[in-house]
Amino acid sequence: MRLPLVLILAAACGRESAPPAQENAPVNGPGPASSPVAPPVSAAVVASVPPIGASLASFLTPTPANLSARKCDSKTPVAIGTADQANPAMAIAFGPSNGLVAWTSRPGRLAVRPVDRAGEPTGPMREVEVPAELSRTHGMRALDGKFLVFLSETDYSGPMPVLRLFALAFGTDGAPLGSPLQIAIGERGRIDEISDGAARGVLLFAGASPSTNVKTGRLVTISVADDGISQTVFDLPQPSKRARPLFSFAKEHNVAVLGGGGVIVVDGKASLPIQGESLRFKGFGIAPQFDGSSSPGSSSPGSSSPGSSIPFYAITSFGDEGKLRYGSLSLDGTLHLDKKEFSKDAPLKPPFNPKVHWATSTGAGTVEVFSSTSPVGAALGTPVDLTATIPDLSSGVWTQMAWSGEQVLVLHSAGSTVRLALLPCT
């Protein structure tokens, strides 16, 4: 029997603009390790959110071009460590210098181990004690010289299930930085999106949760330093349609665009309706980083200053009449659309690259990778065939794919052993 790992592509859609946001508050320090109750959110309003630096997405993103140029050396899967066989809960990420693997080694213990770009361990396995109720590795993000691991569990103590999310920071050698921090997502049943890693942190968006009577969306800026993690929350009315958050970073600014181009949040302290033609778009994407040298609100209509605007592309329609268009989004919410139109299936122009999205189906001893490329909101491009057979694979839906910067690695388990295997070029 095959166990599918379902991949959802975030196809952005147009939406009505939302009213201004209400509040911005810092939440610092580790969450209670022995309690599933989320820490209270302070009502103190702060002037700004610390910038977390430029995006690392250009390095981390697998594209058809770099996958076709990957190394194809064939070798035996590498053993990384021993896992909780019933719940391996694995994650992997690569940063500018190396990679890190994280997994549940036993109940209440998270194991990590650094690896090089070929998947070979470069240091010893380390174990960190985590709250006992945490049962899932919720993902990992690579930062500049650090890694951020997310753990989650579902709290069933109330009338409706609520997600509890913790974050732990590690150095490139796997040494923990500070204590686990409970992320202040409130009484929500899920989170919508965690951004790719920026130099010093990530953005997280958790939307409204009707089942738990939460009517606002929450943007959390998670900052990582040598002594641990801090966070700042920003609540805003939930867009009338699904938020579908997009993120972009500069040295001085953190930006979230919600509702497929309907609302822009700059530095976690301003929620502005985007002015222009965005509500007509059926697909919308923004560059993961921009120059950001100008202050929000400093641009004027028609300005082409890279410091005051974020490049974007848009799909006008999913049908045959749809067109691909480019433009720029100013930090004051003004949208500037170029007049020239392209076929919606045309290759993306810089600074955009088609991203490879993974979807896997695993059976006894095999992993079949169904990967396809597309800009957000556009039709799927040509599938990339990366199917392979990996002996003794037993991790099912926990099997993970990773682009190391040189090749594709398959993180999996074989019985109680966590392993990394190269995905052969076949």
C-alpha positions, -999 to +999 in steps of 0.1 A: +000+000+000+014+034-009+011+063+014+009+096-004+025+128+009+002+155-005+017+187-017-004+218-019+008+246-042+001+281-029-017+296-059-024+332-050-057+347-059-071+382-059-092+394-030-110+424-014-087+447+005-088+445+043-091+473+069-060+485+088-044+464+114-049+469+151-019+460+173+017+449+174+033+434+205+066+417+215+066+383+230+100+372+242+115+343+262+110+306+262+075+291+265+067+269+294+083+235+287+058+216+308+026+233+298+007+232+264-009+266+272+003+293+248+020+324+265-002+355+268+004+382+242+014+416+257-008+446+247+023+469+246+026+485+211+062+486+198+075+511+172+090+486+149+100+450+143+137+442+141+147+435+105+158+399+100+179+404+069+178+394+033+162+362+021+183+331+014+157+317-011+179+322-041+203+296-027+177+273-012+153+271-041+157+240-064+151+250-100+151+229-132+184+243-142+203+234-110+187+200-108+198+191-143+233+201-133+234+182-100+260+156-092+249+120-098+274+099-078+259+066-067+266+054-032+251+035-003+226+055+019+244+071+048+232+063+084+226+096+104+213+082+137+186+062+155+150+072+154+118+066+173+106+039+149+069+047+155+073+084+149+106+094+132+093+130+124+123+141+103+133+174+088+163+187+068+175+220+055+207+234+039+222+269+044+251+287+029+277+266+048+262+232+054+230+212+063+213+200+094+191+169+100+166+168+128+144+140+140+126+125+170+151+100+185+128+090+214+098+105+232+108+139+246+141+141+227+150+159+195+182+147+177+202+169+153+233+162+132+252+184+108+259+171+072+277+183+042+262+188+007+267+151-002+247+141+029+278+129+049+278+137+087+303+164+097+298+162+134+283+141+162+246+136+168+232+158+196+200+153+216+179+181+231+152+176+256+118+190+244+084+192+259+072+156+262+039+162+244+056+174+212+053+146+187+060+162+153+089+179+136+069+206+118+098+217+095+131+235+095+145+267+080+181+275+073+193+310+083+227+326+079+249+305+102+219+290+121+190+267+118+155+270+131+135+238+139+098+237+145+080+212+166+042+209+170+015+189+188-022+191+188-040+201+221-073+182+224-081+195+259-106+221+248-138+218+228-118+220+195-083+209+186-056+236+188-021+236+174+008+242+197+041+252+179+076+255+194+108+266+178+144+257+186+175+273+172+208+256+165+242+265+152+258+250+121+274+224+143+241+213+158+247+230+192+215+244+206+211+282+210+190+290+240+158+272+250+127+261+231+103+290+225+065+285+222+054+304+192+025+327+200+000+317+174-029+318+198-059+294+198-056+283+162-060+249+146-033+254+120-008+279+105-009+291+069+027+295+060+063+299+073+085+319+051+118+307+036+147+316+058+161+351+060+195+359+074+183+361+110+148+347+112+115+339+095+080+353+091+050+331+100+013+337+092-016+320+110-050+330+097-084+332+114-097+300+129-135+299+129-135+265+147-119+282+178-136+315+173-104+334+163-114+361+138-081+378+131-050+368+113-016+369+130+018+377+115+047+365+138+083+378+132+107+352+146+142+365+152+172+343+160+204+354+178+233+337+194+215+335+227+182+322+214+148+332+198+125+361+202+092+369+185+069+398+178+032+394+169+010+416+147-028+410+145-049+421+116-085+414+104-086+382+084-089+388+046-123+378+032-106+350+013-077+328+023-047+349+031-022+330+009+008+349+024+038+358+003+071+371+019+099+393+008+130+405+027+156+433+025+184+443+049+161+469+065+126+456+059+104+425+064+073+424+041+043+401+039+017+404+011-017+388+019-047+379+000-029+374-033-019+410-036-046+427-015-028+438+016+009+446+024+023+445+059+057+462+063+080+455+093+050+441+112+036+476+119+015+487+089-013+470+070-021+489+038-046+480+011-027+476-022-038+502-047-039+492-083-050+463-105-042+435-081-078+425-074-081+414-111-051+389-109-057+352-108-021+345-099+004+368-081+040+363-069+067+386-055+105+384-054+118+368-022+142+397-017+146+434-027+170+462-021+149+480+005+171+510+009+142+535+010+116+539+038+080+527+035+059+554+019+088+571+002+080+560-033+058+579-057+036+565-085+057+554-115+089+552-094+113+525-105+136+527-075+145+492-065+149+503-029+113+514-026+095+485-044+093+448-047+093+431-082+062+410-089+047+389-116+010+383-122-012+359-142-043+377-155-064+346-161-061+308-159-078+304-193-063+306-228-067+344-227-045+347-196-013+367-198+019+370-177+027+406-166+054+422-145+055+452-123+066+466-089+049+469-055+059+500-035+061+497+003+033+523+006+010+498-011+011+514-046+012+488-074+029+497-107+020+473-137+042+472-168+023+476-200+040+447-219+022+413-218+036+378-223+022+344-227+012+330-193+034+299-201+065+319-210+096+313-189+099+337-160+124+365-162+149+375-135+147+379-106+121+351-107+129+314-113+105+285-116+106+265-084+105+227-083+078+214-059+081+180-045+054+154-040+063+118-031+046+085-030+064+058-011+061+020-010+083-007+004+118+000-006+110+028-031+104+065-034+088+080-064+092+117-067+066+136-087+080+171-092+068+198-114+077+235-120+054+265-120+052+301-111+026+307-084-009+307-099+003+295-134-003+262-150+021+234-141+051+232-162+070+202-176+073+175-149+108+167-137+114+130-134+133+121-103+120+086-095+143+063-077+145+031-057+160+032-022+165-001-005+147-008+028+129+026+029+102+024+056+095+060+065+064+064+044+049+099+047+078+111+068+102+108+038+116+142+030+133+157-001+161+183+001+181+203-024+217+206-009+230+232-034+247+204-053+223+174-054+190+160-043+189+141-011+162+118+003+159+118+041+142+086+052+143+058+077+150+021+073+136+005+104+149+026+134+178+041+114+176+076+099+194+077+065+203+101+037+205+088+001+214+106-031+186+106-057+203+091-087+201+107-122+182+081-141 
